[in-house]
Amino acid sequence: MPTCRRKRVLLTEPSPALLDALKNDPGREVFYLAETGEIFDTYEAYVARMSFYRLKQFQCEVTGKSGLDYFQALESERQEARTMHSRFPDQLKAAVLKAVQWQVMGRLDHLVEAVYDRFKDRYYPDEKVYIDIKGDKYLARVCQVSPPKNPASAPSPVPVASTSTASSPLSDEPVAIHKVAEDLKVPLKDSIAVDDPTKYVYQVQVLDEEKQPGFGKSHEKAKGKETSRGQWSNAQMDVQCGIMSRDRLAFSKSILRRFIRDCVDRDAAVASPWTVKPAIAVRYGVNTVMPEEIRVGVETIKKGEIDKRKKVWEDKEGPAQKKRRQIAEEKAEKEKAIALAVAEQRQREERERAEQQLKAREENDRLAAEKKKKKPVRYPTEDLDVTLNEKDKRAGMKLKRPVPSKLAMPFGEDQHSNAMFLMSWSFLVVYGQPLHLSSFTMDEFEGALRHSVIEPYCQLLGEIHSMLIYNLRTVPFSRHSAILSLMNWKEENGDNEFLGVNIEQLTTAMADVGNNWERAPLRHSEGREGWEESLVGCLKDHANLENFPQLREILTRLLFAPDYTQDPSSSTAPSPATSPVPLRLTTPTAPGHLYHKLPVKDRVAIVNFMCTLAVSSKAIHAHMELCEEQLTALRKEKIEVNRTKKQYLEEMAALQGETQGESNGNSNGNGKSEDVTMQDSSDLSEVPNSDNESAPPSKAVAARRTAAKEREAARAKATSLKAALAEHRRLDEEVNKLERRLESIEREFRKLLGSIRVKPLGRDRFYNRVWWFDGMGAASLIGSGGTVQYGTGRIFVQGASEFDREIVDRREENVDERRAVEEGPEGMLGANEWAVFNDLDEVQEFVAWLNPKGVRELNLKNQFTKWWNHIAPGMRRRAADLNANAKIPEARRSTRKRGDVELLREPYMQWMNRKAVNGS
């Protein structure tokens, strides 16, 4: 049996519930593991066990190979067992198994040694052996075994040739041979003395020359012996074990050990006997009921082993126990002697001590509670650990989140169609470059899918399907996979009808449509004429009922139209909305006339299926690799821009300090220079009071020189200050340019990263994912001239994933009650459910509801802050476009001609593919 970490793998027993169901509910469905025969009542238990078996941690018990899963190890053991059983002599199997049955031996090697010594010189009828005749080995078959009767009459071991052929056996009465050897309780020497194997006489027949091991050799040494070897062919002779031997590959200690280990088993209890497995024992006639004398002997041995271990343990632990007992007795005597004298004092002390401990415990609890209360919480922390307190409520924090609308989703509460719609639009817009598709808004995509007339032609629908068809031509496909899948389904479930069309009719109609789709020239200049037939051909070769479950329904609607001629009173086809009963589609029709009648959900399913296949195309993979390279270049450029910006800011800070210092110094210096200048002018203009008085000439010259130097210094400082201010303005402009470049890099980074993996803005406290799909892939947030562009103009909210729900459910608190308060019962989204915020005010309320003390909501709020200058204008522009394109109710009642004109004015009808390739 395979081992795992050196332990045997035990099979899982059926649970009590299954055993009870076997009696009371035999028809109950269970999960059956055919390889091991195990039965499970739940799929989770079945998958867990299968996952355990698939781990590469098992080891083949026979060969020792490791790093295998359970089934590989089991197959290795079975292969080795088959090889071993085919080599091991069948005549020895019963005797060996009878010998090892009920034997009590600790190690398997000891058992193998004992069995090998008993049977190495004992042979059985029909066994193939080698005999030594004049130094040559001959392969022979044992015909008859004669037990020793009279040791003196034993023949010589030298063989005598006989011309007669022997048949086995010669006597009809069975003779017991080697019976003593099968009893391992008899010592080896005693068994040889009672039943000596060397005194057995074996009548053997040499096999044909062709069966000899040396026959057919071309070596020159073998040529001379061919004549002598041939004379012994088919000869019969009597021999003894001295010249007999077995093939090493058939009988040796190693193969004997493998045989015994494969056939026997032993319990884990002390002194448990080796027992032959029940199925093998029945096959070889081994007694499976333990004889009473053997059972008594086994019990005696087991009791002896247990007593021996118990005695060893007591001898090991005895002295310490006696010493402890003696000390305890002496201590008890001393305590008893003084117990009466100090009993009252001890009770009083204990009462006082208990009171002190109670007071100390109460004081510690009070201090711990105060410390815990005052211990600050480090924010941000886990969002679900953050709760609004009174201070937060007074500060204006909102308790309840605005409710996102499920009904405002493109398909309302049909979550499956909503998920396919969002995935398809995101794929087509993100990979618009390799698909050669110009960008379009989600509203235009929805309008195109709901376009239900042939004329006027919707270019957006044709371009989307044509570009996907061109892309899927490079994806490997299986010719007529849809037809083969439908035929297989027909064989299993019968040819029943769907919408009045059976599978035979459907496959017949499919046979001649779109067979040349991978070479059909769907030219842009010709309006992609014939793309509907190419779509059917693409589905025929790429789709089947496994990867596209809606295949039969969609192909039926694309290839068959209702037969209105059955009702003569109806000149026009009734709409599906007003038809009281489902129509039967019985008239084969070209797909180009029926696509506009397909339900919107089927159109979304088709586009989603094609987008899923297109992900594996070469063009998409090449585009993703190109985006990876551009992302690497942008990261490097961002590092350089930030480094340059940091350098400019440091220079600006230094200039700011110098400018402030110079301006302060100039203000003080200018005042002094004015005073000096005024003094100079007064000194020069003053007239002496008398002829005898005159100003010293040296003093006036020095004053004028000082004033001139100060004026020159003031002019130099003013010039330096002006230059510093100019440099500061230049650096400020450079920093503004770098910041604009960083904003451009962030937009480019979002576009390129969206081409590789689309990530949400973040998650709120309840793990709801918030999505903003604008500005990714081929879409752009800024148009020519700096105009605002949008793709969705909305904020989508998706319920937590199954993994996140498990994280929330593992919390001790009841999160659902908190969600009911903070989200509202109508705002609680299930796993992966979609809802949307269409109004900017609701988004602002949602951002205000986010609590920055939580890790997830802090990150989400930062993302909103980072992209708010693009989110808010996009939502406003979408609201303006919807108001501008809103229809007046009376306009819908106009004539058909006016209705076509108004239809052409719809935004999705005015879209043009400026990236289209005109060639086929």
C-alpha angles and dihedrals in degrees: 000000000000117000130219116201089348093305126108116250110240118207119243114258118223112268120249088251091059092046089051091047089054088066102033105027111026092165094060115127116240138174113253125199102206097192094061103019093239120150126208130189096209133046091227091059090047093050092045092053092045090049089052091051091050094057114110093233104098129106131210105241093209104045098023093232111157136191092059131128118241096265094048091050091047092049090048090053092047092049091050090046091052091049092047095047091048091054101039111089111258090213091062098047099080093044094048093047092049089051096052096042111115094359116151109213127142099218130041091220091063090052091050092050092051094048094045093052090051098049107029092093098032121091134188135212117280091018117137113232141164119247126196113230114177093331096314126108117231127187110233140167124234107239101176138005120211117195116221114273106163116014092205093059095055111129125241115269090238107103122236119213118239126192094205122088117237126222125202131269111008097192125061093209112086114235119208110238130186092000093143090055091060091064108076091183088076109080117248095246092050092048090052091047092051098037110018110198092204091065095057115110117217123197105209134180120213110231126236119290091248090060094053116109094236098047117121097021113148095202114124093232090059094054094071093053099050093090095047092046093049094060091067095053111127090356119149124216143158115246141165131228093265093080095032128093141163131235111271090226090056103043127021137119093266096051090040089054091050091048094051094044090051094049105039137055138188137203121243094240122109115280093001114169125239109254131192113241110261097241093049092044092055092048095052098036097250115160109251096188112083110234115239095244090051091048091051090049092050091049090049092051092046092049090048092052092048092048090047092053091044091051092049090051093048091047090050095048100028104093094048092050092049091049092049091048092051092049091048092052093050091048091049090053092051093047091048090053095055099030096093093050099052102028096103094044091050093050091051092049091048091052091051092046092050091052092049092048091050091052092046091049092050091049092049091049090050092049092046091050091050092047092049090048093051095043106114121233114229111228139244095048138150107320096226089056090059116090130177114254128195092268091056092048091051089049089060101258109159118237099197126051119228111257115251113220121247093183091057090064114106091255100028113225095348094113096181093056091043091054092049091046094052093044093049095048092046092050095048094048098040094049096037091123098060091035092051092232126141116228120268133180125254089247090056090048091051092047092051092051090051092049102122106177133080094218126076093039118234107225094191092060093048094047094049095051094040094051091048091048090051090050094048091055087077094050115090113251140177115243114245092358091150093053092047091049092051092048091051090050089050092054092051101040106020132250100291123165128254117192087346095305124105125205094259091057092044095051090046091054091046094052096080101035124094098348091143096044096126091058102032111123104233095185121193092216089058095050093256089286113197098021091131092061090046088051090057090048091050091051090047092059102033106034135069135165092269100054095030112031093179091059098108095046094047095046090048091053092045096050105033131055128193116270103235093172089083090072108054093186093064114076094175132041115262117235117252089240093061098037110109094206133028113274121241112234105216106141117087107227137172114267091236090069096045108041092084089059094056115114114254092243090058091051091052090049091052094050092044091051092050092047090051090054093044092061089077095051122117094239093056093046092049090050091051091051090050090051090051090054092047091048090054091051091048092051091053092046091049091054091050093047092050091048092051091045091052090050092050092048091052090050090048091051090051092048090047091056094047092047093051092048093048093047091052092047093047092052091057095040094049091056093054094047091053090054092049092048092050091049092051093051092048092049091052096045099044117102119218116256092227139010091250092059123075135159117254107256095214093056094052093049092050091051092051092050091050092051092049092052092049092049090050091049091048091052091048092050091048090051091048091048091051092049091048091051091049091050090048091053091048092051090047090055091048091051090050090052091050091049090051088049090050090052089050090049090052091052092047090046091054091049094050095041090051088058090059104036130352111224129187122243088248145286132277128226092282093049094254108155119232116209132195109178100184124114099023130128113340092354120095133206094210123049131199111305092021095286118159117254130189137189102191104359088205142093115233125204121203124193120248118282122250091257092052091046089057090053091052093046091054091064117103095229123075102254094182091067090052091048090052089056100041100033101025124231091272092050099051109110123206124227110309093350117151131226133160143217109218098169123074092217090058090051090051090051090049091052090048089052092057112101113218090203088079122077097228097041092046090056091045092049091050090053091052090050091049095051101028092106087063101033097054098046090046093053091046092050092049090051090050092049092050091050092048093050096042111127124233109235093234091054091066090063094059126115123282092259093053089044091056091050092051090046089055088056092060111113094239090054092053094053116115129194104233092174095056119131109225095205123088 
